[in-house]
Amino acid sequence: MRYPWIDEYLLGKAGVTKDLKQEWNWIRYQIDGKMFAAVCLNDSNEPYYITLKLEPAEGDFLRSQYPDIIPGYYMNKEHWNSINPDGAVPDDLLKDLLDKSYRLVLSGFSRKKQKKFWAKRNLPKQLLTHPSPKRSHLIIKKNTRNFTCPKINPEL
């Protein structure tokens, strides 16, 4: 496998656990029981796909750009994508895709649950309860909120 760093990289993220789903022969990476990535193993226990979740439009685009990225192996083809572990997908791109998959699944949790995962990383409490714009990456929002700009005084 071209990406020996995957296990350490994914387990370094807040709240991530790993297990082996023996029926599928998959190593699954999960946040509170929700899978965001998997390394699919063949009969010889060697990786043959890395599967991760992406927004549908991004997955379609990447599949058109890289022959080593295909619709998710044994997964929902719209949201999941599989990557050849011996292919030509650059390491930086794969790290970015794994980060996006992690954030996508994490954003499905309540803010309270997200804070719990970040607390496990021993971040100061004030960062968790009052994220500033510079620290907004600490709490992943599923939907952006609409807001209006204040009225501008035309006399200025």
MOCOR-V127969 format. One record per residue. N is the residue number from 1. PHI is phi as a letter, one per 40 degrees, with the letter a starting at -180 (999 if undefined). PSI is psi as a letter, one per 40 degrees, with the letter a starting at -180 (NA if undefined). OMEGA is omega in whole degrees, 0 to 359 (999 if undefined). Layout:
{{N:PHI:PSI:OMEGA} {N:PHI:PSI:OMEGA}}
This chain:
{{1:999:h:183} {2:c:e:187} {3:b:g:184} {4:c:e:183} {5:c:e:189} {6:d:d:184} {7:d:d:180} {8:c:d:181} {9:c:d:183} {10:c:d:180} {11:c:e:176} {12:c:e:180} {13:c:i:183} {14:c:h:173} {15:g:e:184} {16:c:h:173} {17:b:i:183} {18:b:i:173} {19:a:i:177} {20:b:h:175} {21:c:g:188} {22:c:d:181} {23:c:d:181} {24:c:e:188} {25:g:f:180} {26:b:h:168} {27:c:h:185} {28:b:h:175} {29:b:h:189} {30:b:i:169} {31:b:h:180} {32:f:f:177} {33:g:e:178} {34:b:h:184} {35:c:h:173} {36:b:e:178} {37:a:i:178} {38:a:i:170} {39:b:h:182} {40:c:h:183} {41:b:i:177} {42:c:a:182} {43:c:d:178} {44:c:e:182} {45:g:f:175} {46:b:i:181} {47:c:h:173} {48:b:e:171} {49:a:i:168} {50:b:h:185} {51:b:h:180} {52:a:i:184} {53:c:h:178} {54:a:i:171} {55:c:i:184} {56:d:d:182} {57:c:d:180} {58:c:d:178} {59:c:d:178} {60:d:d:181} {61:c:d:182} {62:c:d:178} {63:c:d:178} {64:c:d:183} {65:c:d:186} {66:b:h:178} {67:c:e:180} {68:c:e:175} {69:b:h:183} {70:b:i:174} {71:d:i:186} {72:d:h:179} {73:c:h:182} {74:f:f:180} {75:b:i:174} {76:c:h:187} {77:c:e:181} {78:c:d:187} {79:b:e:185} {80:b:i:181} {81:b:i:178} {82:b:i:185} {83:b:h:177} {84:c:h:183} {85:c:e:177} {86:b:e:185} {87:c:a:187} {88:b:f:177} {89:c:h:182} {90:c:i:179} {91:d:d:182} {92:c:d:178} {93:c:d:180} {94:c:d:177} {95:c:d:179} {96:c:d:180} {97:c:d:177} {98:c:d:176} {99:c:d:180} {100:c:d:178} {101:c:d:178} {102:d:d:181} {103:c:d:181} {104:c:d:179} {105:c:d:179} {106:c:d:181} {107:c:e:177} {108:c:e:179} {109:c:i:176} {110:c:i:178} {111:c:d:180} {112:c:d:180} {113:c:d:177} {114:c:d:179} {115:c:d:179} {116:c:d:180} {117:c:d:180} {118:c:d:179} {119:c:d:178} {120:c:e:179} {121:c:e:178} {122:g:f:174} {123:c:i:178} {124:d:i:185} {125:d:d:182} {126:c:d:177} {127:c:d:182} {128:c:d:185} {129:c:d:181} {130:b:g:182} {131:c:h:176} {132:c:i:178} {133:d:d:180} {134:c:d:183} {135:b:f:184} {136:c:e:178} {137:c:e:180} {138:c:d:179} {139:b:h:182} {140:c:h:180} {141:c:h:179} {142:c:d:180} {143:b:h:176} {144:c:i:180} {145:c:i:175} {146:c:i:176} {147:a:i:180} {148:b:i:178} {149:c:i:177} {150:c:i:180} {151:c:h:180} {152:c:h:179} {153:c:h:183} {154:c:e:182} {155:c:e:182} {156:c:NA:999}}
